[in-house]
Amino acid sequence: MKEEFVPDVSLPEVKDKVLIDNPKSLELVKRLKKATNARLGVGRAGDRFKTETLLKFRADHAIAQDAVWTEIDESLVDEMGFYKVQTMVNNKEEYVRRPDLGRIFSEESTEAIKRDCIHQPDVQIIVADGLSGFAINANLKDMYAIMMDGFREKKYKVGTPIFVRYSRVATMDRISEALGAKVTIQLIGERPGLATGESMSVYMAYESSPKKPESQRTVVSNIYSNGIPPIEAGAQVVHLTEILMREKKSGVELKI
Amino acid sequence: MRLKTTLFGHTYAFKDVKEVLAKANEEKSGDILAGVAAESTVERIAAKTVLADMTLEDLRNNPVVPYEDDDITRVDQDSVDEEVFGRIKAMTVGEFREFLLSASEKEIAAIRPALTSEIVAAVAKLMSNMDLVYAAKKMHVEATCNTTIGKPGTLSSRLQPNHATDDVAGIMASVMEGISYGVGDAVIGLNPAVDAIDSVADILKEFKEFMYKWDIPTQNCVLAHVTTQMKVLERNLAPMDLMFQSLAGSEVASRAFGINVALMDEAYAIMKERKSSVGPNFMYFETGQGSELSADGNHGADQLVMEARCYAFAKRYNPFLVNTVVGFIGPEYLYDGRQMIRAGLEDHFMGKLTGIPMGCDVCYTNHMRADQNDLENLAMMLTMADCNYIMGIPAGDDVMLMYQTTSYHDAAALRRLSGKHTIAPFEKRMKELGIFDEQGNLSTIAGDPSVFISREQEIHLRSAV
């Protein structure tokens, strides 16, 4: 006898359905939905969600929560030859509760970075797991290739690519300071949204330093297949790097 | 001032007001992270007991960041009405709690000019959750931009049509659906993905055009950094009804946000001159417990008192909207649904007591131990507390900021549950458009964005078939 399945609410196409009863123009609602990945056209039961909308929402939240707690698969950064370091954090639980430890390295780690990595680079690339290792593995390869092409073309001196485990954004200041980098670029997994843990951000700063405020950083966010595609983001970062190198500043000081 | 007490045979001695304030706080992961939280539940109650015995003058004289070191302390202290303060300074915090619970709305409004952030935070620490709702419900703060928010019997909402890449068509799709739920009487306000002058101007214009075309009485805003919005105004690029900025509670933390009091004064002045709105209130601020520690600017104080200081900062600019983004910052500051709910009630109460038109972004992130049920609980409680406004977003899912906030549906359901209304001219227009029925509830056609189909679109779609 054939097994019967209840339809899978986690499938992305479930979000594409129009659930409004008797819309004035179904065609227009479909078009509006195509223009955004916001959950439009869901209709209502009284003033509340329809059951399908509610169940899909709960499923999407469930997978996002699980994504936060999954350790990053490091085979990609290994394959790409990244130099690996870890912050003062020892595990995921501590990572979530202690952002202070996720911003710093032990003295030994700092010394190791100084010993093993290229000093005084024009461009220092850092990859950080942040709150989603999924994001790194989904976007890094495409974005990295474009960035490296751009930097080669500009004849920038590129530093040793570094991967930081259990990392917050501020590790970029410590690494930049240790190596005397001009432009530091950090790719980091964002806190996951519903249904996806694949969104990545890039933080950039000129002479990134723990002594400067957070507003020193220029940010490109929402890098993933349905946001800014990684290839496009890579090109954007190359362009921004040129500006930072030319202007010798970054963040709010830089009005673009 | 007495800094010692005994409880159950143990002595609890505190070194200063700042320590008492911190340890009297309800449990928050951010205070533990800061190393300022009470070490046991009994110590927490001991601190509350000592705090209840302090006078309002003790608190005024001991700001958590010294006057000489911090522009926000100076703003707060300098704004105190000394004559009113003279009348209440001998009151203890415990007596002040009882005053707020038993006084009339008018009596509370009369003593507001005498309060500093430390006083506001202190009394919040002595209040239970229901106390916070009970007292807040007596404090209505109205403000007028194009329309007037905060009147008793209203619950407004911000339409938050965020989009991953600021695509204008995608943003407007969310605006159309939001208005079709009667959401957006507080503001149509976008968090931009890219903080750039031209795209901010384009989106402001698009909102304004929609408001004109469909005659929607509300406000437009794009929540870029204040310096970007100043550039838009300087170059006369777009109509701007509301100017936005995120605030922090100390000068050091504000630096991380790229602002200070002088810059905000400048922003306020240019907005006053060039705004497209009509009323005296044209600023919009967001805040949230924990951002000061996150920016190394908490000065060893707890996150509740630092949050209260944001409201003193906000008050200087007679804002139209102020809301805490309560669950956005993450589990290292508010660990779970319980802490998020507590913080939301505290922030709303403190904002109203300070005298600002307070709303709340009732929200949580995916790395917090919280879910939709916690969010709905807080939203219902705040509606009962007469919170000015909440957010409204498609099915509660912000696809740009990657967190969950209240949905278009939640705004409509909360109005129906509480018998509240949107701002009157907005409600009138929703009735004319057929979106609301005679009672102001959603009609059968509500929730359909294609009611905003234009003549041209209709023709275009028909010819495409």
Chai-1 contact restraints between the chains, C-beta under 6 A:
chainA,res_idxA,chainB,res_idxB,connection_type,confidence,min_distance_angstrom,max_distance_angstrom,comment,restraint_id
A,I20,B,D448,contact,1.0,0.0,6.0,A-B,restraint_1
A,P23,B,D448,contact,1.0,0.0,6.0,A-B,restraint_2
A,P23,B,S450,contact,1.0,0.0,6.0,A-B,restraint_3
A,K24,B,D448,contact,1.0,0.0,6.0,A-B,restraint_4
A,K24,B,S450,contact,1.0,0.0,6.0,A-B,restraint_5
A,K24,B,V451,contact,1.0,0.0,6.0,A-B,restraint_6
A,S25,B,S450,contact,1.0,0.0,6.0,A-B,restraint_7
A,S25,B,I453,contact,1.0,0.0,6.0,A-B,restraint_8
A,E27,B,L461,contact,1.0,0.0,6.0,A-B,restraint_9
A,L28,B,S450,contact,1.0,0.0,6.0,A-B,restraint_10
A,L28,B,I453,contact,1.0,0.0,6.0,A-B,restraint_11
A,V29,B,S450,contact,1.0,0.0,6.0,A-B,restraint_12
A,L32,B,A173,contact,1.0,0.0,6.0,A-B,restraint_13
A,L32,B,P449,contact,1.0,0.0,6.0,A-B,restraint_14
A,A35,B,A169,contact,1.0,0.0,6.0,A-B,restraint_15
A,A35,B,G170,contact,1.0,0.0,6.0,A-B,restraint_16
A,A35,B,A173,contact,1.0,0.0,6.0,A-B,restraint_17
A,T36,B,H163,contact,1.0,0.0,6.0,A-B,restraint_18
A,T36,B,G170,contact,1.0,0.0,6.0,A-B,restraint_19
A,T36,B,A173,contact,1.0,0.0,6.0,A-B,restraint_20
A,N37,B,V399,contact,1.0,0.0,6.0,A-B,restraint_21
A,A38,B,S174,contact,1.0,0.0,6.0,A-B,restraint_22
A,A38,B,P394,contact,1.0,0.0,6.0,A-B,restraint_23
A,A38,B,V399,contact,1.0,0.0,6.0,A-B,restraint_24
A,R39,B,P394,contact,1.0,0.0,6.0,A-B,restraint_25
A,R39,B,A395,contact,1.0,0.0,6.0,A-B,restraint_26
A,R39,B,D397,contact,1.0,0.0,6.0,A-B,restraint_27
A,L40,B,A173,contact,1.0,0.0,6.0,A-B,restraint_28
A,L40,B,E177,contact,1.0,0.0,6.0,A-B,restraint_29
A,L40,B,P394,contact,1.0,0.0,6.0,A-B,restraint_30
A,V42,B,A395,contact,1.0,0.0,6.0,A-B,restraint_31
A,R44,B,H409,contact,1.0,0.0,6.0,A-B,restraint_32
A,R44,B,G447,contact,1.0,0.0,6.0,A-B,restraint_33
A,D47,B,H409,contact,1.0,0.0,6.0,A-B,restraint_34
A,D47,B,A412,contact,1.0,0.0,6.0,A-B,restraint_35
A,D47,B,A413,contact,1.0,0.0,6.0,A-B,restraint_36
A,D47,B,R416,contact,1.0,0.0,6.0,A-B,restraint_37
A,R48,B,H409,contact,1.0,0.0,6.0,A-B,restraint_38
A,F49,B,H409,contact,1.0,0.0,6.0,A-B,restraint_39
A,A64,B,N366,contact,1.0,0.0,6.0,A-B,restraint_40
A,Q65,B,N366,contact,1.0,0.0,6.0,A-B,restraint_41
A,V68,B,H367,contact,1.0,0.0,6.0,A-B,restraint_42
A,V96,B,P331,contact,1.0,0.0,6.0,A-B,restraint_43
A,R97,B,E332,contact,1.0,0.0,6.0,A-B,restraint_44
A,P99,B,E332,contact,1.0,0.0,6.0,A-B,restraint_45
A,L131,B,H367,contact,1.0,0.0,6.0,A-B,restraint_46
A,R191,B,T365,contact,1.0,0.0,6.0,A-B,restraint_47
A,R191,B,H367,contact,1.0,0.0,6.0,A-B,restraint_48
A,R191,B,M402,contact,1.0,0.0,6.0,A-B,restraint_49
A,P192,B,N366,contact,1.0,0.0,6.0,A-B,restraint_50
A,G193,B,M402,contact,1.0,0.0,6.0,A-B,restraint_51
A,L194,B,D397,contact,1.0,0.0,6.0,A-B,restraint_52
A,P213,B,R255,contact,1.0,0.0,6.0,A-B,restraint_53
A,P213,B,A256,contact,1.0,0.0,6.0,A-B,restraint_54
A,E214,B,A256,contact,1.0,0.0,6.0,A-B,restraint_55
A,S215,B,G258,contact,1.0,0.0,6.0,A-B,restraint_56
A,N222,B,A164,contact,1.0,0.0,6.0,A-B,restraint_57
A,N222,B,A193,contact,1.0,0.0,6.0,A-B,restraint_58
A,G227,B,A164,contact,1.0,0.0,6.0,A-B,restraint_59
A,V252,B,G258,contact,1.0,0.0,6.0,A-B,restraint_60
